[in-house]
Amino acid sequence: MKKVAEILREKANPAVVTVSPESSVYDAIKTMAERGIGAVVVVDGAEVLGMLTERDYARKIVLQDRSSRTTKVRDIMTDSVFYVRPEDTREHCMALMTERHFRHLPVIDEQKLVGLVSIGDLVKDVMSEQKFIITELERYISGQSH
């Protein structure tokens, strides 16, 4: 079973985008748009305080008719953050995401934020593994095995 650490190493852009709880929601959403991402980790120094997602924005700013320019990230972030460790498996992440209905998991190692995995990262990894298996089976069937 593949570990989270391996998935992070294979990511095209492993950097984690973080914002301060004191940032405006507007600035955080602008950062997400510029980076083409759907979530940021909210940190105070090295401490992970929460996550801000597009879903938070839609439900807590747009639907409540609040101003993203004057509302602070801390006021709408999701603060009950589940996280995984580098040694956790892809399957564990997928089960947690499915059970809890979220799409992003911070990766914490020795109380330090070291990455973020998304459902897209996990699905991409599963598809890559399946493609490899199919290729190997086709080679075996055609007699081209090692």
Contacts in CASP RR format, 6 or more apart in sequence:
PFRMAT RR
TARGET T0000
AUTHOR 0000-0000-0000
METHOD contacts of the structure
MODEL  1
MKKVAEILREKANPAVVTVSPESSVYDAIKTMAERGIGAVVVVDGAEVLG
MLTERDYARKIVLQDRSSRTTKVRDIMTDSVFYVRPEDTREHCMALMTER
HFRHLPVIDEQKLVGLVSIGDLVKDVMSEQKFIITELERYISGQSH
1 89 0 8 1.000
1 90 0 8 1.000
1 91 0 8 1.000
2 89 0 8 1.000
2 90 0 8 1.000
2 125 0 8 1.000
2 129 0 8 1.000
3 86 0 8 1.000
3 87 0 8 1.000
3 88 0 8 1.000
3 89 0 8 1.000
3 90 0 8 1.000
4 84 0 8 1.000
4 85 0 8 1.000
4 86 0 8 1.000
4 87 0 8 1.000
4 88 0 8 1.000
4 89 0 8 1.000
4 90 0 8 1.000
4 93 0 8 1.000
4 107 0 8 1.000
4 117 0 8 1.000
5 86 0 8 1.000
5 87 0 8 1.000
7 90 0 8 1.000
7 117 0 8 1.000
7 121 0 8 1.000
7 122 0 8 1.000
7 125 0 8 1.000
8 14 0 8 1.000
8 86 0 8 1.000
8 107 0 8 1.000
8 114 0 8 1.000
8 115 0 8 1.000
8 117 0 8 1.000
10 125 0 8 1.000
11 121 0 8 1.000
14 115 0 8 1.000
16 41 0 8 1.000
16 106 0 8 1.000
16 113 0 8 1.000
16 114 0 8 1.000
16 115 0 8 1.000
16 116 0 8 1.000
17 31 0 8 1.000
17 32 0 8 1.000
17 35 0 8 1.000
17 37 0 8 1.000
17 40 0 8 1.000
17 41 0 8 1.000
18 40 0 8 1.000
18 41 0 8 1.000
18 42 0 8 1.000
18 43 0 8 1.000
18 113 0 8 1.000
19 27 0 8 1.000
19 28 0 8 1.000
19 31 0 8 1.000
19 40 0 8 1.000
19 41 0 8 1.000
19 42 0 8 1.000
19 43 0 8 1.000
19 52 0 8 1.000
19 73 0 8 1.000
20 42 0 8 1.000
20 43 0 8 1.000
20 44 0 8 1.000
20 73 0 8 1.000
21 42 0 8 1.000
21 44 0 8 1.000
21 49 0 8 1.000
21 72 0 8 1.000
21 73 0 8 1.000
21 74 0 8 1.000
21 77 0 8 1.000
22 72 0 8 1.000
22 73 0 8 1.000
22 74 0 8 1.000
23 72 0 8 1.000
23 73 0 8 1.000
24 68 0 8 1.000
24 69 0 8 1.000
24 70 0 8 1.000
24 71 0 8 1.000
24 72 0 8 1.000
24 73 0 8 1.000
25 52 0 8 1.000
25 57 0 8 1.000
25 61 0 8 1.000
25 68 0 8 1.000
25 69 0 8 1.000
25 71 0 8 1.000
25 72 0 8 1.000
25 73 0 8 1.000
25 75 0 8 1.000
25 76 0 8 1.000
26 68 0 8 1.000
26 69 0 8 1.000
28 40 0 8 1.000
28 52 0 8 1.000
28 73 0 8 1.000
29 54 0 8 1.000
29 57 0 8 1.000
29 68 0 8 1.000
31 40 0 8 1.000
32 38 0 8 1.000
32 39 0 8 1.000
32 40 0 8 1.000
32 54 0 8 1.000
38 53 0 8 1.000
38 54 0 8 1.000
38 104 0 8 1.000
39 51 0 8 1.000
39 52 0 8 1.000
39 53 0 8 1.000
39 54 0 8 1.000
39 103 0 8 1.000
39 104 0 8 1.000
39 116 0 8 1.000
39 118 0 8 1.000
40 51 0 8 1.000
40 52 0 8 1.000
41 48 0 8 1.000
41 50 0 8 1.000
41 51 0 8 1.000
41 106 0 8 1.000
41 113 0 8 1.000
41 116 0 8 1.000
42 48 0 8 1.000
42 49 0 8 1.000
42 50 0 8 1.000
42 51 0 8 1.000
42 52 0 8 1.000
42 73 0 8 1.000
42 74 0 8 1.000
42 77 0 8 1.000
43 49 0 8 1.000
43 113 0 8 1.000
46 111 0 8 1.000
46 112 0 8 1.000
46 113 0 8 1.000
48 81 0 8 1.000
48 83 0 8 1.000
48 106 0 8 1.000
48 108 0 8 1.000
48 113 0 8 1.000
49 74 0 8 1.000
49 77 0 8 1.000
49 79 0 8 1.000
49 81 0 8 1.000
50 77 0 8 1.000
50 78 0 8 1.000
50 79 0 8 1.000
50 81 0 8 1.000
51 77 0 8 1.000
51 78 0 8 1.000
51 81 0 8 1.000
51 104 0 8 1.000
51 106 0 8 1.000
52 73 0 8 1.000
52 76 0 8 1.000
52 77 0 8 1.000
52 78 0 8 1.000
53 78 0 8 1.000
53 102 0 8 1.000
53 103 0 8 1.000
53 104 0 8 1.000
56 76 0 8 1.000
56 77 0 8 1.000
56 78 0 8 1.000
57 68 0 8 1.000
57 76 0 8 1.000
60 66 0 8 1.000
60 75 0 8 1.000
60 76 0 8 1.000
61 67 0 8 1.000
61 68 0 8 1.000
61 71 0 8 1.000
61 76 0 8 1.000
66 76 0 8 1.000
81 106 0 8 1.000
82 96 0 8 1.000
82 100 0 8 1.000
82 102 0 8 1.000
82 105 0 8 1.000
83 105 0 8 1.000
83 106 0 8 1.000
83 107 0 8 1.000
83 108 0 8 1.000
84 92 0 8 1.000
84 93 0 8 1.000
84 96 0 8 1.000
84 105 0 8 1.000
84 106 0 8 1.000
84 107 0 8 1.000
84 108 0 8 1.000
84 117 0 8 1.000
85 107 0 8 1.000
85 108 0 8 1.000
85 109 0 8 1.000
86 107 0 8 1.000
86 109 0 8 1.000
86 114 0 8 1.000
90 122 0 8 1.000
90 125 0 8 1.000
90 126 0 8 1.000
93 105 0 8 1.000
93 117 0 8 1.000
93 122 0 8 1.000
94 119 0 8 1.000
94 122 0 8 1.000
96 105 0 8 1.000
97 103 0 8 1.000
97 105 0 8 1.000
97 119 0 8 1.000
97 122 0 8 1.000
103 118 0 8 1.000
103 119 0 8 1.000
103 120 0 8 1.000
104 116 0 8 1.000
104 117 0 8 1.000
104 118 0 8 1.000
104 119 0 8 1.000
105 116 0 8 1.000
105 117 0 8 1.000
105 118 0 8 1.000
106 113 0 8 1.000
106 115 0 8 1.000
106 116 0 8 1.000
107 113 0 8 1.000
107 114 0 8 1.000
107 115 0 8 1.000
107 116 0 8 1.000
107 117 0 8 1.000
108 114 0 8 1.000
136 145 0 8 1.000
139 145 0 8 1.000
END
